[in-house]
Structure formats: C-alpha cells, structure tokens
Amino acid sequence: MDVEQLCRDNGAADAVIVRDLTEIDLPDGLGGFDAAVVDLMLGGVSTLDFAARLRSAGIPFVFASGYSDADEISGSFPEIRLVAKPYSGDDLIEALAAACDRAKAA
C-alpha cells in the first residue's frame, strides 16, 4: 500500500499493486502499464520472464527486491536498476523516474 500511495503522491493517476502474476488479466499482460516496480518474486514465482516482456515492450521498470543476491537481475538486466529493500520512497521514485526518462529518450 505504501508504494501505491507513494506513486500517487508523485503524480501517478493510477497505481495497481499485484501480489501474484496471475492477477494481471490483460491479454498480453502489459497493455495497461506505463511503468512498473517489479519484485523479483511474486507469490513464490520468479518475475524475470515478466520483466523481459516489459523490456521487450519498451515499458520502463525497476526492480525492488529484498533478495540480497542480485546476480540474476544484474546478469539478465544490467540496464535496469535494483532498488534494495528496505528502500526509501525517494530512492524508488528517483529510480522509476530515471527509467521513464530512459524510455522516453529511446
């Protein structure tokens, strides 16, 4: 809930929290996202395939994870910032803004 409110406080018109990848019910699973904060694991399932789909679709995102071993992320997504939990709201918003700026420049 804190991330949702943080996004709204920083200009997001809508923010949706997903606790499990099955909650994403769009046909392509991506059409409704302008940007995303992706945890490495949701509902015990890796989100790396989902993150790859976001990247392929050109949707800006950052990882926010409590997993201390970030090798999977840095190996597969070297250009994507990992914001380690616990993180400050400022760190998360700064990382997401940078990801959005990169997407606009591309």
C-alpha positions as CSV (number, residue, x, y, z in Angstrom):
1,M,0.0,0.0,0.0
2,D,2.9,2.4,0.7
3,V,4.2,2.0,-2.8
4,E,0.8,2.7,-4.3
5,Q,0.4,5.9,-2.2
6,L,4.0,6.9,-3.0
7,C,3.3,6.6,-6.7
8,R,0.1,8.6,-6.4
9,D,1.8,11.3,-4.3
10,N,4.3,11.7,-7.1
11,G,1.9,12.1,-10.0
12,A,0.6,8.7,-10.9
13,A,-3.0,8.8,-12.0
14,D,-3.4,5.2,-11.1
15,A,-1.3,2.6,-9.3
16,V,-2.1,-1.1,-9.1
17,I,-0.5,-3.5,-6.6
18,V,-0.2,-7.0,-7.9
19,R,0.6,-9.8,-5.4
20,D,0.7,-12.6,-8.0
21,L,1.4,-12.6,-11.7
22,T,-2.0,-14.3,-12.3
23,E,-3.7,-11.1,-11.2
24,I,-2.5,-9.5,-14.4
25,D,-5.5,-10.3,-16.6
26,L,-4.8,-8.4,-19.8
27,P,-4.4,-10.5,-22.9
28,D,-0.8,-9.6,-23.3
29,G,-0.3,-8.8,-19.6
30,L,1.2,-5.5,-20.5
31,G,-1.2,-3.2,-22.2
32,G,-2.2,-1.3,-19.0
33,F,1.2,-0.4,-17.7
34,D,3.0,2.9,-18.3
35,A,5.8,1.9,-15.9
36,A,6.3,-0.8,-13.3
37,V,8.0,-1.6,-10.0
38,V,8.8,-5.3,-10.1
39,D,9.7,-7.5,-7.2
40,L,12.0,-10.4,-8.1
41,M,9.4,-12.9,-6.7
42,L,5.7,-12.7,-6.6
43,G,3.6,-15.4,-5.0
44,G,6.7,-17.6,-4.9
45,V,7.2,-17.2,-8.7
46,S,10.1,-15.5,-10.4
47,T,9.2,-12.3,-12.3
48,L,12.2,-12.4,-14.7
49,D,10.1,-13.6,-17.6
50,F,7.5,-10.9,-16.9
51,A,10.4,-8.3,-16.7
52,A,11.7,-9.5,-20.0
53,R,8.3,-8.9,-21.6
54,L,8.2,-5.4,-20.1
55,R,11.6,-4.7,-21.6
56,S,10.6,-6.0,-25.0
57,A,7.5,-3.9,-25.0
58,G,9.5,-0.8,-24.1
59,I,7.8,-0.3,-20.7
60,P,10.0,1.3,-18.2
61,F,10.5,-0.5,-14.9
62,V,12.8,-1.0,-11.9
63,F,13.3,-4.0,-9.7
64,A,12.5,-3.5,-5.9
65,S,13.6,-6.6,-4.0
66,G,14.6,-7.8,-0.6
67,Y,16.7,-10.6,-2.1
68,S,20.4,-9.9,-1.3
69,D,21.7,-11.9,-4.2
70,A,21.0,-9.7,-7.2
71,D,23.1,-11.8,-9.7
72,E,20.0,-12.9,-11.6
73,I,19.0,-9.3,-12.1
74,S,22.4,-7.8,-13.0
75,G,23.2,-10.7,-15.4
76,S,19.9,-10.6,-17.3
77,F,19.0,-6.9,-16.9
78,P,22.2,-4.9,-16.5
79,E,20.5,-1.7,-17.6
80,I,17.7,-2.0,-15.0
81,R,18.1,-0.5,-11.6
82,L,17.6,-2.7,-8.5
83,V,16.3,-0.8,-5.5
84,A,17.1,-2.9,-2.5
85,K,14.5,-3.3,0.3
86,P,14.2,-1.6,2.7
87,Y,14.3,1.4,0.4
88,S,13.3,5.0,0.9
89,G,10.4,6.4,-1.1
90,D,12.8,8.9,-2.6
91,D,15.1,6.2,-3.9
92,L,12.2,4.3,-5.5
93,I,10.7,7.4,-7.2
94,E,14.2,8.5,-8.4
95,A,14.9,5.1,-9.9
96,L,11.5,4.9,-11.6
97,A,11.8,8.5,-12.9
98,A,15.2,7.6,-14.4
99,A,13.7,4.5,-16.1
100,C,10.9,6.6,-17.6
101,D,13.4,9.2,-18.8
102,R,15.5,6.4,-20.5
103,A,12.4,5.0,-22.2
104,K,11.4,8.5,-23.5
105,A,14.9,9.0,-24.9
106,A,14.9,5.6,-26.7
